[in-house]
Amino acid sequence: MYPYFNPFIIPFCIGVLILFAICFIKWVKWIRHFDRLQRTLLRKNILSWKLIPAIWEMIMEVLFHRKVFKNKFLLGYMHASIALGWFLLIVVGALEATTAIEGSHPLWVPIFFRYFGKELPQFKGEMLFNHLMDLLLCFVLSGIIVAMVKRIYSKIVGMKKRAKHVLFDKFTMIVLWLIFPLRLIAESVTANRAHNGGFLTENFGKLINYIFPTVSANTFWYLETTWWLFYSLALGIFFVSLPFSRYMHILTEPFLIYFRNLGLREDNKPTGFTKFELSACSRCGICIDNCPLNKELKLPDVQSIYLLREIRYKRLKEEIANNCLMCDRCVTDCPVGLELTKIRRQTRYKKELDTSGNYKYVDTIQPFNAIGRVAYYSGCMSHLTPGIVTAMKNIFEVAGQKYWHIDTEKTICCGRPLQQQGFEQQAKELRRKNTALIRESNANLLITSCPICYQTFKKDYKLTIPVIHHTEYIDKCIKEKKINIKKQEIKVAYHDPCELGRGCGIYKAPRNVLKQTVKLLSLSNEKEKSFCCGFNLGNTAIDSEDQKKIRDAALQNLLKKNPDMIATACPMCKKAFMYGTDLQVKDVAEIINENITTL
């Protein structure tokens, strides 16, 4: 053991021990705070086959940063070069040490192999290892250079705005940046004398020797060990800082991926799983550029990256929690796949509201005997845009579909608007009554016209019957030839509602339906990249003028190809657009209803 020890390794060793001790304590604490369902899923699936896809996802996302690459190539290269490059330096370094040294060796030897291996006899593949390790070091250093440039000019990696970091994160970032240049210098100084470097370190060592001419052996020893000490110190400081900085994502994201593959998801309340999500955020800033509050209103420091940061550091302010459209654009862009909207909703949880007596009327509403019928829930906003309800009633009649209109009078809200604002108890009361009505009716299918209602019935209610949006129902009717429609020579731009598209993944059905009767235009920003109409119920912090700015940006995207009409599948979006353009704005159901024809 003695030949493989030098005091300069101490900072590195202490850093590693502290890092894993802190992380172990944190992870155990977080897992203990999983809710009952999360603990059950973890216990049942911990050693299941689900581990295999989890490992594959870890490799592709944690090391290769596949989603970042798909979004922005150079940004993906920057992240992958540092993560994958460092990982390979460790793995290849371990193989090199194992090949060169007979028997066992301390775990730190591969990290400092150029120093400890300089007195070893030549081994098979030595030159290959030397050049390969230098190549990997170049790979990492290239990523560090891109990261440095990005801090000055973020557009180089395709980002309009770079993330703002707290002082401690900036300190940790600088330490990370120093690790690999210090490794280059230390290895080059050693390679200059021992000639055990590759193409980079050997030549860089010659350059150092040229700048600093021949020194005595004693002086050289101090110079060499000093640079190795600096490298060890940088590693040690980074490891100690990592659990308290944004770089905790390096070690937390693999666990999050594993847990998600086991079926764990966010709850309405924060749990230990939420802690893993908060720490898995690298604060890359990808979620900033396409956020409507940044893109159209230039509002700083309210995006999901800052929400998660403030929650983690326990200094969240109400104005950040409430200032969000809940449009899910950040969820689409997040390369880690964090449940950002759910986490924001958790911060609004348990809002106090005196609702005593407000919902007593719901218990006076009696269920309808709907055996053999579908249940139709139009939703509050559809009642404010009655053309949609009229269209659906006629489509039901033409299709020969018996139905029960749940909220035709004495309407009960689905509860989602209250839930979005944090009034969870009140939302539960509405869900309770609606659930009882639907179950007691014995209806065999629930159809909704409002995507807001659709998402909450689909995800928050515990119904035993299928739930579909009216575009899915119309698509089914057309395919089964229950309704026939005529073709029109008009160009239509379709707007994907946030809750229907990004929220529930319904993109095909509305398009399938529209293609049967109109010429559907392809837009530059559609499907998961669709703009929010600005008039949703998620944000209570912005005023109507700001909502109009967001709406106008969405309209601009829809009007680029000069359509004859704008179509959508959400009463809220329809109402927003109607007051922003002279062009006709119609729901998919209305367009179909107007073009129904008899055989």
ZIQUI-V448965 format. One record per backbone hydrogen bond with DSSP energy under -1.0 kcal/mol. NH is the residue of the N-H (numbers start at 0). CO is the residue of the C=O. Records with the same first field share a line. If there is no record, write none. Layout:
NH = CO / CO
This chain:
3 = 0
4 = 1
8 = 5
9 = 6
12 = 8
13 = 9
14 = 10
15 = 11
16 = 12
17 = 13
18 = 14
19 = 15
20 = 16
21 = 17
22 = 18
23 = 19
24 = 20
25 = 21
26 = 22
27 = 23
28 = 24
29 = 25
30 = 26
31 = 27
33 = 30
38 = 34
39 = 35
40 = 36
41 = 37
42 = 38
43 = 39
44 = 40
45 = 41
47 = 44
50 = 47
51 = 48
53 = 49
54 = 50
55 = 51
56 = 52
57 = 53
58 = 54
59 = 55
60 = 56
61 = 57
62 = 57
63 = 58
65 = 59
68 = 64
69 = 65
70 = 66
71 = 67
75 = 71
76 = 72
77 = 73
78 = 74
79 = 75
80 = 76
81 = 77
82 = 78
83 = 79
84 = 79
85 = 81
86 = 82
87 = 83
88 = 84
89 = 85
90 = 86
91 = 87
92 = 88
93 = 89
94 = 90
95 = 91
96 = 92
97 = 93
98 = 94
99 = 95
100 = 96
108 = 105
111 = 107
115 = 111
116 = 112
119 = 116
125 = 122
128 = 124
129 = 125
130 = 126
131 = 127
132 = 128
133 = 129
134 = 130
135 = 131
136 = 132
137 = 133
138 = 134
139 = 135
140 = 136
141 = 137
142 = 138
143 = 139
144 = 140
145 = 141
146 = 142
147 = 143
148 = 144
149 = 145
150 = 146
152 = 148
155 = 152
156 = 153
157 = 154
158 = 153
169 = 165
170 = 166
171 = 167
172 = 168
173 = 169
174 = 170
175 = 171
176 = 172
177 = 173
178 = 174
181 = 177
182 = 178
183 = 179
184 = 180
185 = 181
186 = 182
187 = 183
188 = 184
189 = 185
190 = 186
191 = 187
193 = 189
194 = 190
201 = 197
203 = 199
204 = 200
205 = 201
206 = 202
207 = 203
208 = 204
209 = 205
210 = 206
211 = 207
219 = 215
220 = 216
221 = 217
222 = 218
223 = 219
224 = 220
225 = 221
226 = 222
227 = 223
228 = 224
229 = 225
230 = 226
231 = 227
232 = 228
233 = 229
234 = 230
235 = 231
236 = 232
237 = 233
238 = 234
239 = 235
240 = 236
241 = 237
243 = 240
244 = 241
247 = 244
248 = 245
249 = 246
251 = 247
252 = 248
255 = 251
256 = 252
257 = 253
258 = 254
259 = 255
260 = 256
261 = 257
262 = 259
263 = 258
271 = 32
274 = 270
275 = 271
276 = 272
277 = 273
278 = 274
279 = 275
287 = 284
290 = 287
293 = 290
294 = 290
295 = 291
296 = 291
298 = 292
306 = 302
307 = 303
308 = 304
309 = 305
310 = 306
311 = 307
312 = 308
313 = 310
314 = 309
319 = 316
320 = 316
321 = 317
323 = 321
331 = 327
332 = 328
333 = 329
339 = 337
342 = 338
343 = 339
344 = 340
345 = 341
346 = 342
347 = 344
348 = 345
350 = 421
354 = 352
357 = 354
361 = 358
362 = 359
363 = 360
369 = 367 / 440
372 = 369
373 = 401
374 = 444
375 = 403
376 = 446
382 = 378
387 = 384
389 = 385
390 = 386
391 = 387
392 = 388
393 = 389
394 = 390
395 = 391
396 = 392
397 = 393
398 = 394
399 = 396
400 = 395
403 = 373
405 = 375 / 403
407 = 404
418 = 414
419 = 415
420 = 416
421 = 418
422 = 417
423 = 421
426 = 422
427 = 423
428 = 424
429 = 425
430 = 426
431 = 427
432 = 428
433 = 429
434 = 430
435 = 431
436 = 432
437 = 433
438 = 434
439 = 435
440 = 436
443 = 372
445 = 465
446 = 374
447 = 467
448 = 376
453 = 449
454 = 450
455 = 451
456 = 452
457 = 453
458 = 454
459 = 455
460 = 455
467 = 445
469 = 447
472 = 468
473 = 469
474 = 470
475 = 471
476 = 472
477 = 473
478 = 474
479 = 475
480 = 477
481 = 476
485 = 594
487 = 516
491 = 518
492 = 564
494 = 566
500 = 496
502 = 497
504 = 500
505 = 499
506 = 504
511 = 507
512 = 508
513 = 509
514 = 510
515 = 512
516 = 513
517 = 513
518 = 489
520 = 491
528 = 525
529 = 526
546 = 542
547 = 543
548 = 544
549 = 545
550 = 546
551 = 547
552 = 548
553 = 549
554 = 550
555 = 551
556 = 552
557 = 553
558 = 554
561 = 558
563 = 490
564 = 490
565 = 583
566 = 492
567 = 585
573 = 569
574 = 570
575 = 571
576 = 572
577 = 573
579 = 576
585 = 565
587 = 567
590 = 586
591 = 587
592 = 588
593 = 589
594 = 591
596 = 483
